[in-house]
Structure formats: structure tokens, C-alpha cells
Amino acid sequence: MKEIKAIIRPNKLPALREILREVPGFPGMTVSKAEGLSSPSRTGPSKHSIKEELTDYTAKTRIEIVAPDELVDAIVDRIVTVANTGHIGDGLVWVTPIDRAVFVYKVMPGAEAVKDYPK
């Protein structure tokens, strides 16, 4: 099991959502707003005022997906394909191992409250 995280341009989210829904067994995703700033080496040398340094962030969307190992490559490939515009700031995708994930369901008091994520 792996966790896939991605930072993408917000306007790419609708297309990404649609293409990920086509993956058989797609487990779903969490989406949140984020702000980002490219590294100085990628944007070239420049002098910024303190005000620019504190406000010079670009809106981004953060995606988090916990998926079985066999789906990871298909999901990552789709994220990269959809997010790519060929410009700096398109985003970043990374994958980390997950030792255990648990679905938490609403249950009656005294009932089993957790179920391991399918492997």
C-alpha cells in the first residue's frame, strides 16, 4: 500500500478527477487548497522586497490518495499526464509506503469500529 501525494494547478483538478475515476478500483482522494513557491534556482536569480517574499505564492491544489500497490503506477501516470503543461509550476508527485491504513465507520456503541484497508 502506498500514499500518493501531488501538488497540481487548481484548474487541472476537474480533468484529473474524471480520469482517476476511470481507474478500476480507484480508492478515492482527499483534496485541499495549498499555496506554493518555486525554488529560486528554478525561477532565476532576482531580488524581492520583504513584502513580495511574504506574498509571492501561487494557488495550488494538494491531492492525497492511499492506494494498493498495483494501482500506484496507473494513478501516478494519470496525474502526471493531466497536470503537465510544460511550464515551471506544473507541480510535483511523490509516493511513500504505508504500513497500515484503516477505514473508520460509524457503528453502534460496542460494535467493531475499524476495518483494515483491503490489501
Phi and psi in degrees as GROMACS dihedral restraints (atoms count N, CA, C in turn):
[ dihedral_restraints ]
;  ai    aj    ak    al  type     phi  dphi    fc
    3     4     5     6     1  -135.0    20    10
    4     5     6     7     1   155.7    20    10
    6     7     8     9     1  -107.5    20    10
    7     8     9    10     1   126.5    20    10
    9    10    11    12     1  -105.9    20    10
   10    11    12    13     1   125.6    20    10
   12    13    14    15     1  -120.6    20    10
   13    14    15    16     1   143.8    20    10
   15    16    17    18     1  -145.2    20    10
   16    17    18    19     1   144.5    20    10
   18    19    20    21     1  -114.9    20    10
   19    20    21    22     1   122.1    20    10
   21    22    23    24     1  -134.1    20    10
   22    23    24    25     1   170.1    20    10
   24    25    26    27     1   -70.3    20    10
   25    26    27    28     1   137.9    20    10
   27    28    29    30     1   -57.7    20    10
   28    29    30    31     1   -33.5    20    10
   30    31    32    33     1   -70.6    20    10
   31    32    33    34     1   -10.5    20    10
   33    34    35    36     1   -89.2    20    10
   34    35    36    37     1   -10.2    20    10
   36    37    38    39     1   -61.4    20    10
   37    38    39    40     1   -47.1    20    10
   39    40    41    42     1   -58.3    20    10
   40    41    42    43     1   -44.0    20    10
   42    43    44    45     1   -66.1    20    10
   43    44    45    46     1   -38.9    20    10
   45    46    47    48     1   -64.6    20    10
   46    47    48    49     1   -44.9    20    10
   48    49    50    51     1   -56.4    20    10
   49    50    51    52     1   -45.1    20    10
   51    52    53    54     1   -65.2    20    10
   52    53    54    55     1   -44.5    20    10
   54    55    56    57     1   -71.2    20    10
   55    56    57    58     1   -31.8    20    10
   57    58    59    60     1   -71.8    20    10
   58    59    60    61     1   -32.4    20    10
   60    61    62    63     1   -63.6    20    10
   61    62    63    64     1   -20.1    20    10
   63    64    65    66     1   -80.5    20    10
   64    65    66    67     1   -12.7    20    10
   66    67    68    69     1   -74.5    20    10
   67    68    69    70     1   118.2    20    10
   69    70    71    72     1   -58.4    20    10
   70    71    72    73     1   127.7    20    10
   72    73    74    75     1    82.0    20    10
   73    74    75    76     1    10.8    20    10
   75    76    77    78     1   -54.0    20    10
   76    77    78    79     1   126.0    20    10
   78    79    80    81     1   -84.3    20    10
   79    80    81    82     1    -3.7    20    10
   81    82    83    84     1    98.9    20    10
   82    83    84    85     1   174.6    20    10
   84    85    86    87     1  -152.4    20    10
   85    86    87    88     1   160.3    20    10
   87    88    89    90     1  -108.8    20    10
   88    89    90    91     1   135.9    20    10
   90    91    92    93     1  -124.2    20    10
   91    92    93    94     1   135.3    20    10
   93    94    95    96     1  -143.0    20    10
   94    95    96    97     1   157.7    20    10
   96    97    98    99     1   -80.1    20    10
   97    98    99   100     1   145.7    20    10
   99   100   101   102     1  -145.6    20    10
  100   101   102   103     1   166.4    20    10
  102   103   104   105     1  -127.4    20    10
  103   104   105   106     1   146.0    20    10
  105   106   107   108     1  -143.5    20    10
  106   107   108   109     1   167.8    20    10
  108   109   110   111     1  -144.8    20    10
  109   110   111   112     1   126.2    20    10
  111   112   113   114     1   -64.9    20    10
  112   113   114   115     1   155.5    20    10
  114   115   116   117     1   -68.3    20    10
  115   116   117   118     1   148.5    20    10
  117   118   119   120     1   -56.8    20    10
  118   119   120   121     1   -34.9    20    10
  120   121   122   123     1   -66.7    20    10
  121   122   123   124     1   -24.3    20    10
  123   124   125   126     1   -86.4    20    10
  124   125   126   127     1   -25.0    20    10
  126   127   128   129     1  -101.8    20    10
  127   128   129   130     1    -2.5    20    10
  129   130   131   132     1    90.3    20    10
  130   131   132   133     1   158.3    20    10
  132   133   134   135     1   -71.5    20    10
  133   134   135   136     1   136.2    20    10
  135   136   137   138     1  -161.5    20    10
  136   137   138   139     1   155.8    20    10
  138   139   140   141     1  -101.9    20    10
  139   140   141   142     1   130.8    20    10
  141   142   143   144     1  -122.8    20    10
  142   143   144   145     1   149.1    20    10
  144   145   146   147     1   -75.2    20    10
  145   146   147   148     1   166.0    20    10
  147   148   149   150     1   -58.8    20    10
  148   149   150   151     1   -41.3    20    10
  150   151   152   153     1   -60.3    20    10
  151   152   153   154     1   -44.6    20    10
  153   154   155   156     1   -64.5    20    10
  154   155   156   157     1   -38.9    20    10
  156   157   158   159     1   -62.6    20    10
  157   158   159   160     1   -33.9    20    10
  159   160   161   162     1   -87.4    20    10
  160   161   162   163     1   -16.8    20    10
  162   163   164   165     1  -122.4    20    10
  163   164   165   166     1     1.8    20    10
  165   166   167   168     1   -89.2    20    10
  166   167   168   169     1    60.4    20    10
  168   169   170   171     1  -116.3    20    10
  169   170   171   172     1   151.0    20    10
  171   172   173   174     1  -109.0    20    10
  172   173   174   175     1   138.7    20    10
  174   175   176   177     1   -63.7    20    10
  175   176   177   178     1   134.6    20    10
  177   178   179   180     1  -135.9    20    10
  178   179   180   181     1   167.1    20    10
  180   181   182   183     1  -120.5    20    10
  181   182   183   184     1   133.4    20    10
  183   184   185   186     1  -105.7    20    10
  184   185   186   187     1   129.7    20    10
  186   187   188   189     1  -114.6    20    10
  187   188   189   190     1   135.8    20    10
  189   190   191   192     1  -130.8    20    10
  190   191   192   193     1   129.0    20    10
  192   193   194   195     1  -136.6    20    10
  193   194   195   196     1   129.8    20    10
  195   196   197   198     1  -105.7    20    10
  196   197   198   199     1   120.4    20    10
  198   199   200   201     1  -138.4    20    10
  199   200   201   202     1   153.4    20    10
  201   202   203   204     1   -63.1    20    10
  202   203   204   205     1   151.0    20    10
  204   205   206   207     1   -51.6    20    10
  205   206   207   208     1   -39.4    20    10
  207   208   209   210     1   -69.3    20    10
  208   209   210   211     1   -13.7    20    10
  210   211   212   213     1   -99.0    20    10
  211   212   213   214     1   -13.2    20    10
  213   214   215   216     1   -58.7    20    10
  214   215   216   217     1   -49.7    20    10
  216   217   218   219     1   -61.6    20    10
  217   218   219   220     1   -42.7    20    10
  219   220   221   222     1   -62.9    20    10
  220   221   222   223     1   -40.7    20    10
  222   223   224   225     1   -68.7    20    10
  223   224   225   226     1   -48.0    20    10
  225   226   227   228     1   -61.4    20    10
  226   227   228   229     1   -43.7    20    10
  228   229   230   231     1   -58.8    20    10
  229   230   231   232     1   -41.7    20    10
  231   232   233   234     1   -68.0    20    10
  232   233   234   235     1   -39.8    20    10
  234   235   236   237     1   -61.1    20    10
  235   236   237   238     1   -48.1    20    10
  237   238   239   240     1   -63.0    20    10
  238   239   240   241     1   -42.8    20    10
  240   241   242   243     1   -61.9    20    10
  241   242   243   244     1   -46.4    20    10
  243   244   245   246     1   -71.8    20    10
  244   245   246   247     1   -40.6    20    10
  246   247   248   249     1   -76.4    20    10
  247   248   249   250     1   -20.2    20    10
  249   250   251   252     1   -73.9    20    10
  250   251   252   253     1   121.4    20    10
  252   253   254   255     1  -115.2    20    10
  253   254   255   256     1    -8.6    20    10
  255   256   257   258     1    86.6    20    10
  256   257   258   259     1    11.3    20    10
  258   259   260   261     1  -118.1    20    10
  259   260   261   262     1   154.1    20    10
  261   262   263   264     1   -59.5    20    10
  262   263   264   265     1   137.8    20    10
  264   265   266   267     1    98.6    20    10
  265   266   267   268     1     4.6    20    10
  267   268   269   270     1   -63.9    20    10
  268   269   270   271     1   -28.1    20    10
  270   271   272   273     1   131.2    20    10
  271   272   273   274     1  -164.0    20    10
  273   274   275   276     1  -153.3    20    10
  274   275   276   277     1   142.7    20    10
  276   277   278   279     1  -128.4    20    10
  277   278   279   280     1   134.6    20    10
  279   280   281   282     1  -142.2    20    10
  280   281   282   283     1   155.2    20    10
  282   283   284   285     1  -127.1    20    10
  283   284   285   286     1   133.9    20    10
  285   286   287   288     1  -130.6    20    10
  286   287   288   289     1   149.6    20    10
  288   289   290   291     1   -71.9    20    10
  289   290   291   292     1   149.6    20    10
  291   292   293   294     1  -121.8    20    10
  292   293   294   295     1   124.6    20    10
  294   295   296   297     1   -76.5    20    10
  295   296   297   298     1   -36.5    20    10
  297   298   299   300     1  -159.4    20    10
  298   299   300   301     1   141.8    20    10
  300   301   302   303     1  -135.4    20    10
  301   302   303   304     1   146.5    20    10
  303   304   305   306     1  -133.1    20    10
  304   305   306   307     1   131.8    20    10
  306   307   308   309     1   -80.2    20    10
  307   308   309   310     1   136.2    20    10
  309   310   311   312     1  -110.5    20    10
  310   311   312   313     1   118.9    20    10
  312   313   314   315     1  -110.3    20    10
  313   314   315   316     1   154.1    20    10
  315   316   317   318     1   -73.9    20    10
  316   317   318   319     1   126.6    20    10
  318   319   320   321     1  -136.9    20    10
  319   320   321   322     1   163.8    20    10
  321   322   323   324     1   -70.7    20    10
  322   323   324   325     1   148.9    20    10
  324   325   326   327     1   -53.6    20    10
  325   326   327   328     1   135.8    20    10
  327   328   329   330     1    90.4    20    10
  328   329   330   331     1   -11.6    20    10
  330   331   332   333     1   -86.5    20    10
  331   332   333   334     1   166.6    20    10
  333   334   335   336     1   -62.2    20    10
  334   335   336   337     1   127.3    20    10
  336   337   338   339     1   -99.8    20    10
  337   338   339   340     1   -19.2    20    10
  339   340   341   342     1  -131.6    20    10
  340   341   342   343     1   154.1    20    10
  342   343   344   345     1  -138.4    20    10
  343   344   345   346     1   130.9    20    10
  345   346   347   348     1   -62.8    20    10
  346   347   348   349     1   146.5    20    10
  348   349   350   351     1   -62.4    20    10
  349   350   351   352     1   138.0    20    10
  351   352   353   354     1   -60.0    20    10
  352   353   354   355     1   138.7    20    10
